[in-house]
Each structure stands twice: as structure tokens, then as C-alpha cells.
Amino acid sequence: MDKNTRFLIANNLTWGRSWQEAKQIFTKAKKVTGAEKDLNITTDGLLAYPHAIGSTFHRINDWKHNHSIKHNVGGIRGKINNNRVERYHGSFRARDKVMRAFKKYNRTKDYLKNFRLYYNFLRKHQALDGKTPAQASGINVPNNWKGLLRASLKNKVTL
């Protein structure tokens, strides 16, 4: 998630918390952002993250000189924290609980993708002065489902 705009860059569903599974999310984020430059990563301290980051961005020691990685920042410890991601998880869980969890892996993955679209392009955020994360990021698209679908068809974009 982008710290300033709250734009959710990537999300992922895994069975566990191994470094290989953690690598999946960093690979997605790298693809979306072209993250070889000006990247700062803040994590909750999962022990799998350092290896996952290193194997995703290769030559992690060289990479660390140009980027910032902050581990173990959960809670309200100072100015560096992962509260925005935890807040997103709260929004997701609020909907998930009403649905009484997921039973099919592929349907859950589809739901994650669709929830990310909703969160980024349709859900207005009070902290962003009523803007969506897409609007805060400078992405000029309609902020309703019908307009978003029309724009994607017109521009031949796969949501």
C-alpha cells in the first residue's frame, strides 16, 4: 500500500507464511510499481520477509543502500508503523465476517481482486478528504462501478 495515497498496490492469498509465499506479494508489487527505485518497505516483522525481499529484488545488500526497509513496526511505536495496512485489513475483515468466510480458493482470489478495485477506485476515504486512493494518486477515472467498467472497456484495460 502506498503510504500517502492509501492505494493498495497488491494483495495476495496464500496457505501459509513462508518466504516463498511472502515473495509472491513482493513480486506483484514490483511488477505494478517497477520498484527498483525509490522504494521503502515497512513490515510487521514476519521472519520470512527479509529473504522474500532479497530474492525478489536480488542483491539485497546493494539494494538496501538505495532503499529503506523497516521491520517489526506493528502497533503504535513511534512515527513508523503499519497502521494503514492494518486499517485496510479491518475494512476487508468487516466484509469477510458478514460473508461468513470463504470456502473456495479461486472465488476468494477473485474476491480479493475485486475488493482491491473497490478499495482503490470506489471507496472514498475520510483521511483523503473524501477522495478515493486512485484520485489521490492522480488517476482520473469515474468512481462508480458502471463508469469504471466503461472506462476499462474503452481503454481495453483488464481490471
Chimera marker file (.cmm) of the C-alpha trace (Angstrom):
<marker_set name="trace">
<marker id="1" x="0.000" y="0.000" z="0.000" r="1" g="1" b="0" radius="0.5"/>
<marker id="2" x="1.243" y="3.441" z="-0.859" r="1" g="1" b="0" radius="0.5"/>
<marker id="3" x="1.744" y="5.337" z="2.382" r="1" g="1" b="0" radius="0.5"/>
<marker id="4" x="0.482" y="8.713" z="1.159" r="1" g="1" b="0" radius="0.5"/>
<marker id="5" x="-2.428" y="7.839" z="-1.124" r="1" g="1" b="0" radius="0.5"/>
<marker id="6" x="-3.502" y="4.549" z="0.530" r="1" g="1" b="0" radius="0.5"/>
<marker id="7" x="-3.545" y="2.998" z="-2.943" r="1" g="1" b="0" radius="0.5"/>
<marker id="8" x="-3.415" y="-0.766" z="-2.462" r="1" g="1" b="0" radius="0.5"/>
<marker id="9" x="-0.653" y="-1.869" z="-4.813" r="1" g="1" b="0" radius="0.5"/>
<marker id="10" x="-1.083" y="-5.612" z="-4.416" r="1" g="1" b="0" radius="0.5"/>
<marker id="11" x="-2.809" y="-8.216" z="-2.297" r="1" g="1" b="0" radius="0.5"/>
<marker id="12" x="-2.406" y="-11.969" z="-2.208" r="1" g="1" b="0" radius="0.5"/>
<marker id="13" x="-3.925" y="-15.131" z="-0.827" r="1" g="1" b="0" radius="0.5"/>
<marker id="14" x="-1.627" y="-17.875" z="0.467" r="1" g="1" b="0" radius="0.5"/>
<marker id="15" x="-1.966" y="-21.025" z="2.526" r="1" g="1" b="0" radius="0.5"/>
<marker id="16" x="0.917" y="-20.159" z="4.835" r="1" g="1" b="0" radius="0.5"/>
<marker id="17" x="3.566" y="-17.594" z="5.747" r="1" g="1" b="0" radius="0.5"/>
<marker id="18" x="6.764" y="-18.987" z="4.231" r="1" g="1" b="0" radius="0.5"/>
<marker id="19" x="9.322" y="-16.826" z="2.437" r="1" g="1" b="0" radius="0.5"/>
<marker id="20" x="8.167" y="-18.301" z="-0.899" r="1" g="1" b="0" radius="0.5"/>
<marker id="21" x="4.614" y="-17.197" z="-0.182" r="1" g="1" b="0" radius="0.5"/>
<marker id="22" x="5.773" y="-13.806" z="1.070" r="1" g="1" b="0" radius="0.5"/>
<marker id="23" x="7.778" y="-13.414" z="-2.138" r="1" g="1" b="0" radius="0.5"/>
<marker id="24" x="4.552" y="-13.616" z="-4.155" r="1" g="1" b="0" radius="0.5"/>
<marker id="25" x="3.311" y="-10.281" z="-2.786" r="1" g="1" b="0" radius="0.5"/>
<marker id="26" x="6.660" y="-8.535" z="-3.320" r="1" g="1" b="0" radius="0.5"/>
<marker id="27" x="6.781" y="-9.884" z="-6.886" r="1" g="1" b="0" radius="0.5"/>
<marker id="28" x="3.313" y="-8.472" z="-7.562" r="1" g="1" b="0" radius="0.5"/>
<marker id="29" x="4.247" y="-5.123" z="-6.031" r="1" g="1" b="0" radius="0.5"/>
<marker id="30" x="7.469" y="-4.993" z="-8.046" r="1" g="1" b="0" radius="0.5"/>
<marker id="31" x="5.564" y="-5.669" z="-11.270" r="1" g="1" b="0" radius="0.5"/>
<marker id="32" x="2.942" y="-2.997" z="-10.562" r="1" g="1" b="0" radius="0.5"/>
<marker id="33" x="5.333" y="-0.285" z="-9.388" r="1" g="1" b="0" radius="0.5"/>
<marker id="34" x="8.566" y="-1.008" z="-11.237" r="1" g="1" b="0" radius="0.5"/>
<marker id="35" x="10.007" y="-0.967" z="-7.724" r="1" g="1" b="0" radius="0.5"/>
<marker id="36" x="13.709" y="-0.974" z="-8.488" r="1" g="1" b="0" radius="0.5"/>
<marker id="37" x="13.887" y="2.671" z="-7.453" r="1" g="1" b="0" radius="0.5"/>
<marker id="38" x="12.820" y="4.823" z="-4.510" r="1" g="1" b="0" radius="0.5"/>
<marker id="39" x="11.153" y="2.052" z="-2.584" r="1" g="1" b="0" radius="0.5"/>
<marker id="40" x="10.565" y="1.991" z="1.141" r="1" g="1" b="0" radius="0.5"/>
<marker id="41" x="9.167" y="-1.171" z="2.693" r="1" g="1" b="0" radius="0.5"/>
<marker id="42" x="7.558" y="-1.286" z="6.118" r="1" g="1" b="0" radius="0.5"/>
<marker id="43" x="6.638" y="-4.697" z="7.508" r="1" g="1" b="0" radius="0.5"/>
<marker id="44" x="5.188" y="-6.220" z="10.639" r="1" g="1" b="0" radius="0.5"/>
<marker id="45" x="8.349" y="-8.249" z="11.245" r="1" g="1" b="0" radius="0.5"/>
<marker id="46" x="7.411" y="-11.619" z="9.753" r="1" g="1" b="0" radius="0.5"/>
<marker id="47" x="10.691" y="-13.529" z="9.648" r="1" g="1" b="0" radius="0.5"/>
<marker id="48" x="10.016" y="-14.624" z="6.068" r="1" g="1" b="0" radius="0.5"/>
<marker id="49" x="10.127" y="-11.045" z="4.730" r="1" g="1" b="0" radius="0.5"/>
<marker id="50" x="13.898" y="-10.372" z="4.603" r="1" g="1" b="0" radius="0.5"/>
<marker id="51" x="14.556" y="-13.470" z="2.488" r="1" g="1" b="0" radius="0.5"/>
<marker id="52" x="11.474" y="-12.793" z="0.329" r="1" g="1" b="0" radius="0.5"/>
<marker id="53" x="12.569" y="-9.192" z="-0.262" r="1" g="1" b="0" radius="0.5"/>
<marker id="54" x="16.129" y="-10.282" z="-1.019" r="1" g="1" b="0" radius="0.5"/>
<marker id="55" x="15.071" y="-12.940" z="-3.511" r="1" g="1" b="0" radius="0.5"/>
<marker id="56" x="12.591" y="-10.583" z="-5.201" r="1" g="1" b="0" radius="0.5"/>
<marker id="57" x="14.891" y="-7.602" z="-5.578" r="1" g="1" b="0" radius="0.5"/>
<marker id="58" x="18.171" y="-9.552" z="-5.912" r="1" g="1" b="0" radius="0.5"/>
<marker id="59" x="21.431" y="-8.448" z="-4.383" r="1" g="1" b="0" radius="0.5"/>
<marker id="60" x="19.659" y="-7.180" z="-1.297" r="1" g="1" b="0" radius="0.5"/>
<marker id="61" x="22.808" y="-5.651" z="0.213" r="1" g="1" b="0" radius="0.5"/>
<marker id="62" x="23.245" y="-3.347" z="-2.803" r="1" g="1" b="0" radius="0.5"/>
<marker id="63" x="19.515" y="-2.708" z="-2.826" r="1" g="1" b="0" radius="0.5"/>
<marker id="64" x="19.463" y="-1.702" z="0.870" r="1" g="1" b="0" radius="0.5"/>
<marker id="65" x="21.833" y="1.193" z="0.201" r="1" g="1" b="0" radius="0.5"/>
<marker id="66" x="19.249" y="2.832" z="-2.060" r="1" g="1" b="0" radius="0.5"/>
<marker id="67" x="16.050" y="1.876" z="-0.222" r="1" g="1" b="0" radius="0.5"/>
<marker id="68" x="14.646" y="1.650" z="3.255" r="1" g="1" b="0" radius="0.5"/>
<marker id="69" x="13.301" y="-1.467" z="4.943" r="1" g="1" b="0" radius="0.5"/>
<marker id="70" x="11.648" y="-1.129" z="8.336" r="1" g="1" b="0" radius="0.5"/>
<marker id="71" x="10.718" y="-4.367" z="10.127" r="1" g="1" b="0" radius="0.5"/>
<marker id="72" x="8.682" y="-5.090" z="13.213" r="1" g="1" b="0" radius="0.5"/>
<marker id="73" x="6.703" y="-1.862" z="13.275" r="1" g="1" b="0" radius="0.5"/>
<marker id="74" x="3.240" y="-3.067" z="14.311" r="1" g="1" b="0" radius="0.5"/>
<marker id="75" x="1.165" y="-1.137" z="16.789" r="1" g="1" b="0" radius="0.5"/>
<marker id="76" x="1.726" y="2.492" z="17.705" r="1" g="1" b="0" radius="0.5"/>
<marker id="77" x="5.505" y="2.509" z="18.082" r="1" g="1" b="0" radius="0.5"/>
<marker id="78" x="6.564" y="5.963" z="17.013" r="1" g="1" b="0" radius="0.5"/>
<marker id="79" x="6.119" y="7.511" z="13.596" r="1" g="1" b="0" radius="0.5"/>
<marker id="80" x="6.936" y="4.392" z="11.584" r="1" g="1" b="0" radius="0.5"/>
<marker id="81" x="4.091" y="1.893" z="11.728" r="1" g="1" b="0" radius="0.5"/>
<marker id="82" x="1.918" y="-0.269" z="9.533" r="1" g="1" b="0" radius="0.5"/>
<marker id="83" x="-1.376" y="1.153" z="10.782" r="1" g="1" b="0" radius="0.5"/>
<marker id="84" x="-2.682" y="1.941" z="7.280" r="1" g="1" b="0" radius="0.5"/>
<marker id="85" x="-2.311" y="-1.665" z="6.167" r="1" g="1" b="0" radius="0.5"/>
<marker id="86" x="-3.869" y="-2.898" z="9.392" r="1" g="1" b="0" radius="0.5"/>
<marker id="87" x="-6.770" y="-0.479" z="8.802" r="1" g="1" b="0" radius="0.5"/>
<marker id="88" x="-7.237" y="-1.941" z="5.309" r="1" g="1" b="0" radius="0.5"/>
<marker id="89" x="-7.297" y="-5.421" z="6.854" r="1" g="1" b="0" radius="0.5"/>
<marker id="90" x="-10.020" y="-4.200" z="9.214" r="1" g="1" b="0" radius="0.5"/>
<marker id="91" x="-12.127" y="-2.979" z="6.259" r="1" g="1" b="0" radius="0.5"/>
<marker id="92" x="-11.651" y="-6.287" z="4.499" r="1" g="1" b="0" radius="0.5"/>
<marker id="93" x="-12.454" y="-8.341" z="7.608" r="1" g="1" b="0" radius="0.5"/>
<marker id="94" x="-15.630" y="-6.340" z="8.253" r="1" g="1" b="0" radius="0.5"/>
<marker id="95" x="-16.959" y="-7.548" z="4.902" r="1" g="1" b="0" radius="0.5"/>
<marker id="96" x="-15.477" y="-11.039" z="5.245" r="1" g="1" b="0" radius="0.5"/>
<marker id="97" x="-17.232" y="-11.637" z="8.579" r="1" g="1" b="0" radius="0.5"/>
<marker id="98" x="-20.620" y="-10.745" z="7.115" r="1" g="1" b="0" radius="0.5"/>
<marker id="99" x="-19.985" y="-13.227" z="4.309" r="1" g="1" b="0" radius="0.5"/>
<marker id="100" x="-19.045" y="-15.877" z="6.918" r="1" g="1" b="0" radius="0.5"/>
<marker id="101" x="-15.638" y="-16.576" z="5.403" r="1" g="1" b="0" radius="0.5"/>
<marker id="102" x="-14.720" y="-18.089" z="2.075" r="1" g="1" b="0" radius="0.5"/>
<marker id="103" x="-14.935" y="-21.713" z="1.044" r="1" g="1" b="0" radius="0.5"/>
<marker id="104" x="-13.405" y="-21.824" z="-2.469" r="1" g="1" b="0" radius="0.5"/>
<marker id="105" x="-9.818" y="-20.748" z="-3.150" r="1" g="1" b="0" radius="0.5"/>
<marker id="106" x="-10.414" y="-19.328" z="-6.654" r="1" g="1" b="0" radius="0.5"/>
<marker id="107" x="-13.519" y="-17.431" z="-5.581" r="1" g="1" b="0" radius="0.5"/>
<marker id="108" x="-11.604" y="-15.968" z="-2.685" r="1" g="1" b="0" radius="0.5"/>
<marker id="109" x="-8.797" y="-14.828" z="-5.010" r="1" g="1" b="0" radius="0.5"/>
<marker id="110" x="-11.397" y="-13.217" z="-7.296" r="1" g="1" b="0" radius="0.5"/>
<marker id="111" x="-12.986" y="-11.512" z="-4.321" r="1" g="1" b="0" radius="0.5"/>
<marker id="112" x="-9.598" y="-10.138" z="-3.210" r="1" g="1" b="0" radius="0.5"/>
<marker id="113" x="-9.030" y="-8.662" z="-6.662" r="1" g="1" b="0" radius="0.5"/>
<marker id="114" x="-12.491" y="-7.117" z="-6.733" r="1" g="1" b="0" radius="0.5"/>
<marker id="115" x="-12.179" y="-5.754" z="-3.203" r="1" g="1" b="0" radius="0.5"/>
<marker id="116" x="-8.879" y="-4.107" z="-4.225" r="1" g="1" b="0" radius="0.5"/>
<marker id="117" x="-10.688" y="-2.444" z="-7.162" r="1" g="1" b="0" radius="0.5"/>
<marker id="118" x="-13.431" y="-1.241" z="-4.850" r="1" g="1" b="0" radius="0.5"/>
<marker id="119" x="-10.951" y="-0.027" z="-2.248" r="1" g="1" b="0" radius="0.5"/>
<marker id="120" x="-8.746" y="1.839" z="-4.746" r="1" g="1" b="0" radius="0.5"/>
<marker id="121" x="-11.284" y="3.254" z="-7.192" r="1" g="1" b="0" radius="0.5"/>
<marker id="122" x="-14.659" y="3.493" z="-5.454" r="1" g="1" b="0" radius="0.5"/>
<marker id="123" x="-14.283" y="3.755" z="-1.681" r="1" g="1" b="0" radius="0.5"/>
<marker id="124" x="-13.851" y="7.331" z="-0.546" r="1" g="1" b="0" radius="0.5"/>
<marker id="125" x="-11.539" y="7.875" z="2.411" r="1" g="1" b="0" radius="0.5"/>
<marker id="126" x="-12.080" y="10.456" z="5.090" r="1" g="1" b="0" radius="0.5"/>
<marker id="127" x="-8.309" y="10.771" z="5.571" r="1" g="1" b="0" radius="0.5"/>
<marker id="128" x="-8.001" y="11.644" z="1.865" r="1" g="1" b="0" radius="0.5"/>
<marker id="129" x="-10.605" y="14.432" z="2.120" r="1" g="1" b="0" radius="0.5"/>
<marker id="130" x="-13.306" y="12.281" z="0.539" r="1" g="1" b="0" radius="0.5"/>
<marker id="131" x="-11.168" y="11.131" z="-2.380" r="1" g="1" b="0" radius="0.5"/>
<marker id="132" x="-10.534" y="7.581" z="-3.454" r="1" g="1" b="0" radius="0.5"/>
<marker id="133" x="-6.929" y="6.328" z="-3.388" r="1" g="1" b="0" radius="0.5"/>
<marker id="134" x="-6.960" y="6.427" z="-7.197" r="1" g="1" b="0" radius="0.5"/>
<marker id="135" x="-7.985" y="10.099" z="-7.161" r="1" g="1" b="0" radius="0.5"/>
<marker id="136" x="-5.337" y="10.848" z="-4.535" r="1" g="1" b="0" radius="0.5"/>
<marker id="137" x="-2.807" y="9.133" z="-6.821" r="1" g="1" b="0" radius="0.5"/>
<marker id="138" x="-3.818" y="11.312" z="-9.765" r="1" g="1" b="0" radius="0.5"/>
<marker id="139" x="-5.632" y="8.512" z="-11.615" r="1" g="1" b="0" radius="0.5"/>
<marker id="140" x="-8.589" y="10.164" z="-13.284" r="1" g="1" b="0" radius="0.5"/>
<marker id="141" x="-11.322" y="7.549" z="-13.660" r="1" g="1" b="0" radius="0.5"/>
<marker id="142" x="-15.000" y="7.527" z="-12.700" r="1" g="1" b="0" radius="0.5"/>
<marker id="143" x="-15.622" y="6.498" z="-9.111" r="1" g="1" b="0" radius="0.5"/>
<marker id="144" x="-18.645" y="4.270" z="-9.735" r="1" g="1" b="0" radius="0.5"/>
<marker id="145" x="-18.800" y="0.676" z="-10.999" r="1" g="1" b="0" radius="0.5"/>
<marker id="146" x="-20.559" y="1.498" z="-14.268" r="1" g="1" b="0" radius="0.5"/>
<marker id="147" x="-18.177" y="4.300" z="-15.176" r="1" g="1" b="0" radius="0.5"/>
<marker id="148" x="-15.141" y="2.253" z="-14.164" r="1" g="1" b="0" radius="0.5"/>
<marker id="149" x="-16.233" y="-0.690" z="-16.330" r="1" g="1" b="0" radius="0.5"/>
<marker id="150" x="-16.960" y="1.604" z="-19.291" r="1" g="1" b="0" radius="0.5"/>
<marker id="151" x="-13.540" y="3.246" z="-18.952" r="1" g="1" b="0" radius="0.5"/>
<marker id="152" x="-11.810" y="-0.146" z="-18.828" r="1" g="1" b="0" radius="0.5"/>
<marker id="153" x="-13.644" y="-1.353" z="-21.941" r="1" g="1" b="0" radius="0.5"/>
<marker id="154" x="-12.985" y="1.896" z="-23.800" r="1" g="1" b="0" radius="0.5"/>
<marker id="155" x="-9.263" y="1.774" z="-22.977" r="1" g="1" b="0" radius="0.5"/>
<marker id="156" x="-9.047" y="-2.034" z="-23.263" r="1" g="1" b="0" radius="0.5"/>
<marker id="157" x="-7.743" y="-2.319" z="-19.726" r="1" g="1" b="0" radius="0.5"/>
<marker id="158" x="-8.102" y="-5.522" z="-17.763" r="1" g="1" b="0" radius="0.5"/>
<marker id="159" x="-9.258" y="-4.815" z="-14.261" r="1" g="1" b="0" radius="0.5"/>
<link id1="1" id2="2" r="1" g="1" b="0" radius="0.2"/>
<link id1="2" id2="3" r="1" g="1" b="0" radius="0.2"/>
<link id1="3" id2="4" r="1" g="1" b="0" radius="0.2"/>
<link id1="4" id2="5" r="1" g="1" b="0" radius="0.2"/>
<link id1="5" id2="6" r="1" g="1" b="0" radius="0.2"/>
<link id1="6" id2="7" r="1" g="1" b="0" radius="0.2"/>
<link id1="7" id2="8" r="1" g="1" b="0" radius="0.2"/>
<link id1="8" id2="9" r="1" g="1" b="0" radius="0.2"/>
<link id1="9" id2="10" r="1" g="1" b="0" radius="0.2"/>
<link id1="10" id2="11" r="1" g="1" b="0" radius="0.2"/>
<link id1="11" id2="12" r="1" g="1" b="0" radius="0.2"/>
<link id1="12" id2="13" r="1" g="1" b="0" radius="0.2"/>
<link id1="13" id2="14" r="1" g="1" b="0" radius="0.2"/>
<link id1="14" id2="15" r="1" g="1" b="0" radius="0.2"/>
<link id1="15" id2="16" r="1" g="1" b="0" radius="0.2"/>
<link id1="16" id2="17" r="1" g="1" b="0" radius="0.2"/>
<link id1="17" id2="18" r="1" g="1" b="0" radius="0.2"/>
<link id1="18" id2="19" r="1" g="1" b="0" radius="0.2"/>
<link id1="19" id2="20" r="1" g="1" b="0" radius="0.2"/>
<link id1="20" id2="21" r="1" g="1" b="0" radius="0.2"/>
<link id1="21" id2="22" r="1" g="1" b="0" radius="0.2"/>
<link id1="22" id2="23" r="1" g="1" b="0" radius="0.2"/>
<link id1="23" id2="24" r="1" g="1" b="0" radius="0.2"/>
<link id1="24" id2="25" r="1" g="1" b="0" radius="0.2"/>
<link id1="25" id2="26" r="1" g="1" b="0" radius="0.2"/>
<link id1="26" id2="27" r="1" g="1" b="0" radius="0.2"/>
<link id1="27" id2="28" r="1" g="1" b="0" radius="0.2"/>
<link id1="28" id2="29" r="1" g="1" b="0" radius="0.2"/>
<link id1="29" id2="30" r="1" g="1" b="0" radius="0.2"/>
<link id1="30" id2="31" r="1" g="1" b="0" radius="0.2"/>
<link id1="31" id2="32" r="1" g="1" b="0" radius="0.2"/>
<link id1="32" id2="33" r="1" g="1" b="0" radius="0.2"/>
<link id1="33" id2="34" r="1" g="1" b="0" radius="0.2"/>
<link id1="34" id2="35" r="1" g="1" b="0" radius="0.2"/>
<link id1="35" id2="36" r="1" g="1" b="0" radius="0.2"/>
<link id1="36" id2="37" r="1" g="1" b="0" radius="0.2"/>
<link id1="37" id2="38" r="1" g="1" b="0" radius="0.2"/>
<link id1="38" id2="39" r="1" g="1" b="0" radius="0.2"/>
<link id1="39" id2="40" r="1" g="1" b="0" radius="0.2"/>
<link id1="40" id2="41" r="1" g="1" b="0" radius="0.2"/>
<link id1="41" id2="42" r="1" g="1" b="0" radius="0.2"/>
<link id1="42" id2="43" r="1" g="1" b="0" radius="0.2"/>
<link id1="43" id2="44" r="1" g="1" b="0" radius="0.2"/>
<link id1="44" id2="45" r="1" g="1" b="0" radius="0.2"/>
<link id1="45" id2="46" r="1" g="1" b="0" radius="0.2"/>
<link id1="46" id2="47" r="1" g="1" b="0" radius="0.2"/>
<link id1="47" id2="48" r="1" g="1" b="0" radius="0.2"/>
<link id1="48" id2="49" r="1" g="1" b="0" radius="0.2"/>
<link id1="49" id2="50" r="1" g="1" b="0" radius="0.2"/>
<link id1="50" id2="51" r="1" g="1" b="0" radius="0.2"/>
<link id1="51" id2="52" r="1" g="1" b="0" radius="0.2"/>
<link id1="52" id2="53" r="1" g="1" b="0" radius="0.2"/>
<link id1="53" id2="54" r="1" g="1" b="0" radius="0.2"/>
<link id1="54" id2="55" r="1" g="1" b="0" radius="0.2"/>
<link id1="55" id2="56" r="1" g="1" b="0" radius="0.2"/>
<link id1="56" id2="57" r="1" g="1" b="0" radius="0.2"/>
<link id1="57" id2="58" r="1" g="1" b="0" radius="0.2"/>
<link id1="58" id2="59" r="1" g="1" b="0" radius="0.2"/>
<link id1="59" id2="60" r="1" g="1" b="0" radius="0.2"/>
<link id1="60" id2="61" r="1" g="1" b="0" radius="0.2"/>
<link id1="61" id2="62" r="1" g="1" b="0" radius="0.2"/>
<link id1="62" id2="63" r="1" g="1" b="0" radius="0.2"/>
<link id1="63" id2="64" r="1" g="1" b="0" radius="0.2"/>
<link id1="64" id2="65" r="1" g="1" b="0" radius="0.2"/>
<link id1="65" id2="66" r="1" g="1" b="0" radius="0.2"/>
<link id1="66" id2="67" r="1" g="1" b="0" radius="0.2"/>
<link id1="67" id2="68" r="1" g="1" b="0" radius="0.2"/>
<link id1="68" id2="69" r="1" g="1" b="0" radius="0.2"/>
<link id1="69" id2="70" r="1" g="1" b="0" radius="0.2"/>
<link id1="70" id2="71" r="1" g="1" b="0" radius="0.2"/>
<link id1="71" id2="72" r="1" g="1" b="0" radius="0.2"/>
<link id1="72" id2="73" r="1" g="1" b="0" radius="0.2"/>
<link id1="73" id2="74" r="1" g="1" b="0" radius="0.2"/>
<link id1="74" id2="75" r="1" g="1" b="0" radius="0.2"/>
<link id1="75" id2="76" r="1" g="1" b="0" radius="0.2"/>
<link id1="76" id2="77" r="1" g="1" b="0" radius="0.2"/>
<link id1="77" id2="78" r="1" g="1" b="0" radius="0.2"/>
<link id1="78" id2="79" r="1" g="1" b="0" radius="0.2"/>
<link id1="79" id2="80" r="1" g="1" b="0" radius="0.2"/>
<link id1="80" id2="81" r="1" g="1" b="0" radius="0.2"/>
<link id1="81" id2="82" r="1" g="1" b="0" radius="0.2"/>
<link id1="82" id2="83" r="1" g="1" b="0" radius="0.2"/>
<link id1="83" id2="84" r="1" g="1" b="0" radius="0.2"/>
<link id1="84" id2="85" r="1" g="1" b="0" radius="0.2"/>
<link id1="85" id2="86" r="1" g="1" b="0" radius="0.2"/>
<link id1="86" id2="87" r="1" g="1" b="0" radius="0.2"/>
<link id1="87" id2="88" r="1" g="1" b="0" radius="0.2"/>
<link id1="88" id2="89" r="1" g="1" b="0" radius="0.2"/>
<link id1="89" id2="90" r="1" g="1" b="0" radius="0.2"/>
<link id1="90" id2="91" r="1" g="1" b="0" radius="0.2"/>
<link id1="91" id2="92" r="1" g="1" b="0" radius="0.2"/>
<link id1="92" id2="93" r="1" g="1" b="0" radius="0.2"/>
<link id1="93" id2="94" r="1" g="1" b="0" radius="0.2"/>
<link id1="94" id2="95" r="1" g="1" b="0" radius="0.2"/>
<link id1="95" id2="96" r="1" g="1" b="0" radius="0.2"/>
<link id1="96" id2="97" r="1" g="1" b="0" radius="0.2"/>
<link id1="97" id2="98" r="1" g="1" b="0" radius="0.2"/>
<link id1="98" id2="99" r="1" g="1" b="0" radius="0.2"/>
<link id1="99" id2="100" r="1" g="1" b="0" radius="0.2"/>
<link id1="100" id2="101" r="1" g="1" b="0" radius="0.2"/>
<link id1="101" id2="102" r="1" g="1" b="0" radius="0.2"/>
<link id1="102" id2="103" r="1" g="1" b="0" radius="0.2"/>
<link id1="103" id2="104" r="1" g="1" b="0" radius="0.2"/>
<link id1="104" id2="105" r="1" g="1" b="0" radius="0.2"/>
<link id1="105" id2="106" r="1" g="1" b="0" radius="0.2"/>
<link id1="106" id2="107" r="1" g="1" b="0" radius="0.2"/>
<link id1="107" id2="108" r="1" g="1" b="0" radius="0.2"/>
<link id1="108" id2="109" r="1" g="1" b="0" radius="0.2"/>
<link id1="109" id2="110" r="1" g="1" b="0" radius="0.2"/>
<link id1="110" id2="111" r="1" g="1" b="0" radius="0.2"/>
<link id1="111" id2="112" r="1" g="1" b="0" radius="0.2"/>
<link id1="112" id2="113" r="1" g="1" b="0" radius="0.2"/>
<link id1="113" id2="114" r="1" g="1" b="0" radius="0.2"/>
<link id1="114" id2="115" r="1" g="1" b="0" radius="0.2"/>
<link id1="115" id2="116" r="1" g="1" b="0" radius="0.2"/>
<link id1="116" id2="117" r="1" g="1" b="0" radius="0.2"/>
<link id1="117" id2="118" r="1" g="1" b="0" radius="0.2"/>
<link id1="118" id2="119" r="1" g="1" b="0" radius="0.2"/>
<link id1="119" id2="120" r="1" g="1" b="0" radius="0.2"/>
<link id1="120" id2="121" r="1" g="1" b="0" radius="0.2"/>
<link id1="121" id2="122" r="1" g="1" b="0" radius="0.2"/>
<link id1="122" id2="123" r="1" g="1" b="0" radius="0.2"/>
<link id1="123" id2="124" r="1" g="1" b="0" radius="0.2"/>
<link id1="124" id2="125" r="1" g="1" b="0" radius="0.2"/>
<link id1="125" id2="126" r="1" g="1" b="0" radius="0.2"/>
<link id1="126" id2="127" r="1" g="1" b="0" radius="0.2"/>
<link id1="127" id2="128" r="1" g="1" b="0" radius="0.2"/>
<link id1="128" id2="129" r="1" g="1" b="0" radius="0.2"/>
<link id1="129" id2="130" r="1" g="1" b="0" radius="0.2"/>
<link id1="130" id2="131" r="1" g="1" b="0" radius="0.2"/>
<link id1="131" id2="132" r="1" g="1" b="0" radius="0.2"/>
<link id1="132" id2="133" r="1" g="1" b="0" radius="0.2"/>
<link id1="133" id2="134" r="1" g="1" b="0" radius="0.2"/>
<link id1="134" id2="135" r="1" g="1" b="0" radius="0.2"/>
<link id1="135" id2="136" r="1" g="1" b="0" radius="0.2"/>
<link id1="136" id2="137" r="1" g="1" b="0" radius="0.2"/>
<link id1="137" id2="138" r="1" g="1" b="0" radius="0.2"/>
<link id1="138" id2="139" r="1" g="1" b="0" radius="0.2"/>
<link id1="139" id2="140" r="1" g="1" b="0" radius="0.2"/>
<link id1="140" id2="141" r="1" g="1" b="0" radius="0.2"/>
<link id1="141" id2="142" r="1" g="1" b="0" radius="0.2"/>
<link id1="142" id2="143" r="1" g="1" b="0" radius="0.2"/>
<link id1="143" id2="144" r="1" g="1" b="0" radius="0.2"/>
<link id1="144" id2="145" r="1" g="1" b="0" radius="0.2"/>
<link id1="145" id2="146" r="1" g="1" b="0" radius="0.2"/>
<link id1="146" id2="147" r="1" g="1" b="0" radius="0.2"/>
<link id1="147" id2="148" r="1" g="1" b="0" radius="0.2"/>
<link id1="148" id2="149" r="1" g="1" b="0" radius="0.2"/>
<link id1="149" id2="150" r="1" g="1" b="0" radius="0.2"/>
<link id1="150" id2="151" r="1" g="1" b="0" radius="0.2"/>
<link id1="151" id2="152" r="1" g="1" b="0" radius="0.2"/>
<link id1="152" id2="153" r="1" g="1" b="0" radius="0.2"/>
<link id1="153" id2="154" r="1" g="1" b="0" radius="0.2"/>
<link id1="154" id2="155" r="1" g="1" b="0" radius="0.2"/>
<link id1="155" id2="156" r="1" g="1" b="0" radius="0.2"/>
<link id1="156" id2="157" r="1" g="1" b="0" radius="0.2"/>
<link id1="157" id2="158" r="1" g="1" b="0" radius="0.2"/>
<link id1="158" id2="159" r="1" g="1" b="0" radius="0.2"/>
</marker_set>
